[in-house]
């Protein structure tokens, strides 16, 4: 079974992906584990299923889960102004065609979850560079966000969807509301709850060698960029990036997805809220995956489009999360290649797995979409 899914994953190796690791669970049981290739291409170290990866934006659903736990406790409303809790966001400015002006609308907490806050993803902005300089490279999470708030917004809050530091700000909000460091709160309330023992948002230098080699796809081949988190995402030694700072394994990430699916982290009604499409038609005009999904509170979700009934997200180095509540399925695909040629095709993993499980007649549509994404003939 799953020969088509395995073939798709194996085809990534021919495209330049050094190695991958796929886990699929149904009803709490592993129904597919398939890994292939190398964790260290130069030394021919084969993937063994225990690798620790930088999961980049697959950190975002974890951060949003942490924040929603605090929402369940009544510590904030989604409609609250962010400045009620983080005063530095009180008087924001916004870039317009006529120059920088005072923002007319406040950032609401829901805007952070929805990626409609007006914030940018300029981690090299003048204010954050000043943070690095003045804190001597420490950049504690809460402190760094105070600096980030000094930059003008890209647009009025709520006007459109734009990928940004919104979930990094959510991590700082978790600190404000919980009174704990973000990485401490997540460890206690998410990682420890399901035994994610190899996961962290702030890796000690002593554990650097536990990370698998990272690669970047350049000039048609993978280039080794080393083990550390890329400095672009890690602002300082004490900065826990809620948007991109997670380090984990395939086993741990499946535990997270299964924990979400089975209610170990959030109440069923909260998970429904998280995974319900919230974008207006105007906001969807700038949303990346509007042709296949809606967007909820930090996750792509069922937007009533075709056969995409999953929720989840992906990461810059290839990671991919998908959960199907109706069919009790969790999927995690691990990889460590930035700008991977497999970024497009990985989005079809969920549908291909569902098609193989239920023989739902979607194969022809999937194959046509594969051909549009990349020029490769799969062997089934």
JOHU-V369295 format. One record per residue. SS is DSSP state (h for helix, s for strand, l for the rest). D_CENTER is the distance of its C-alpha to the mean C-alpha in Angstrom with 2 decimals. Layout:
BEGIN
SS/D_CENTER  SS/D_CENTER
END
This chain:
BEGIN
l/28.98  l/25.68  h/27.53  h/25.84  h/22.32  h/23.52  h/25.17  h/22.11  h/20.21  h/23.40  h/23.77  h/20.72  h/22.94  h/25.60  h/23.27  l/22.54  l/19.64  l/21.12  s/19.81  s/17.36  s/17.08  s/16.60  s/17.14  s/18.14  s/19.51  s/21.85  l/23.50  l/22.37  s/23.86  s/22.51  s/23.89  s/22.45  s/21.43  s/21.77  s/21.16  s/23.05  s/23.55  s/23.32  s/21.17  s/23.79  l/25.20  l/28.07  l/29.42  l/28.73  s/26.90  s/25.72  l/22.45  l/23.43  l/20.40  l/20.18  l/18.23  s/15.87  s/13.01  s/10.80  s/7.35  s/6.10  l/2.79  l/2.50  h/4.49  h/4.10  h/5.87  h/7.97  h/8.99  h/9.86  h/11.72  h/13.58  h/14.62  h/15.77  h/17.85  h/19.69  h/20.11  h/21.77  l/24.13  l/25.21  l/24.21  l/23.07  l/23.09  l/20.48  l/23.41  l/24.23  s/24.36  h/21.92  h/25.06  h/26.63  l/24.47  l/23.69  h/26.93  h/25.83  h/24.21  l/27.62  l/29.13  l/26.57  s/27.65  s/26.33  s/26.95  s/29.28  l/31.57  l/34.30  s/32.59  s/30.75  s/31.78  s/31.16  l/28.39  l/29.99  l/27.22  l/25.41  l/21.68  s/21.17  h/18.56  h/17.40  h/16.70  h/13.97  h/12.11  h/13.05  l/12.30  l/16.09  l/17.21  l/18.81  l/17.05  l/16.28  l/13.98  l/17.24  l/16.63  l/20.10  l/21.80  h/25.32  h/24.49  h/21.76  h/24.10  h/26.75  h/24.65  h/24.39  h/28.10  h/29.33  l/27.39  l/28.33  l/24.82  l/23.82  l/21.70  l/21.15  h/18.09  h/20.29  h/22.69  h/20.34  h/19.16  h/22.90  h/23.30  h/20.38  l/22.12  l/25.13  l/23.64  l/24.55  s/22.17  l/21.62  l/22.87  l/24.11  l/21.54  l/20.91  l/22.35  l/19.41  l/15.69  l/14.32  l/11.02  l/11.79  l/11.89  h/12.02  h/9.52  h/11.38  h/14.41  h/13.35  h/13.30  h/16.77  h/17.82  h/17.15  h/19.53  h/22.05  h/22.17  h/22.18  l/24.30  l/22.28  l/20.05  h/16.38  h/16.07  h/19.26  h/18.31  h/15.15  h/17.35  h/20.12  h/18.51  h/15.67  h/16.06  h/19.86  h/20.13  h/19.07  l/20.04  l/16.84  l/19.28  l/17.51  l/14.36  s/14.33  l/12.90  l/16.20  l/17.83  l/21.63  h/23.32  h/25.35  h/22.43  h/21.37  h/23.22  h/21.21  s/18.28  l/18.68  l/19.79  s/17.32  s/18.36  s/18.15  s/19.71  s/22.69  l/26.03  l/25.29  s/24.53  s/22.06  s/22.90  s/22.30  s/20.66  s/21.07  l/19.32  l/18.11  l/14.84  l/15.66  l/17.58  l/15.94  l/12.85  l/15.03  l/17.64  l/20.01  l/21.03  l/20.23  l/17.12  l/14.21  l/11.20  l/9.16  l/6.71  l/6.87  l/9.60  s/8.92  s/11.51  s/12.18  l/14.08  h/13.99  h/16.48  h/14.59  h/11.34  h/13.86  h/15.54  h/12.63  h/12.32  h/16.11  h/16.40  h/14.60  h/16.75  l/19.92  l/19.81  l/19.61  l/17.27  l/18.02  l/21.12  h/21.23  h/21.92  h/18.92  h/16.61  h/18.55  h/18.01  h/14.23  l/14.31  l/17.09  l/16.95  l/17.84  l/18.17  l/21.72  h/23.19  h/23.28  h/19.61  h/18.78  l/20.89  l/18.19  l/15.18  l/13.79  l/14.14  l/17.08  l/19.19  l/17.38  l/15.28  s/15.36  s/12.77  l/13.09  l/11.99  l/8.27  l/8.01  s/9.98  s/13.19  l/16.79  l/18.52  l/21.80  l/21.49  l/22.93  l/21.80  l/18.07  l/18.01  l/14.60  s/11.56  s/7.95  l/5.15  s/5.12  l/5.29  l/8.40  l/10.54  l/10.45  l/8.22  s/8.17  s/8.15  s/11.04  s/13.47  s/16.90  l/18.74  l/22.06  l/22.32  l/20.82  s/18.48  s/15.27  s/13.88  s/11.83  s/12.37  s/12.32  l/13.33  l/13.94  s/14.99  s/13.89  l/15.09  l/15.71  l/18.20  l/16.41  l/13.34  l/15.44  h/17.15  h/14.22  h/13.55  h/17.00  h/16.51  h/16.27  h/19.37  h/21.23  h/20.85  h/22.03  h/24.82  h/26.03  h/26.01  h/27.86  l/29.56  l/28.66  l/30.01  l/26.77  h/27.37  h/29.23  h/26.62  h/23.88  h/26.23  h/27.03  h/23.42  h/23.01  h/26.08  h/24.72  h/21.55  l/23.49  l/27.06  l/27.29  l/29.54  l/28.09  l/30.62  l/30.51
END
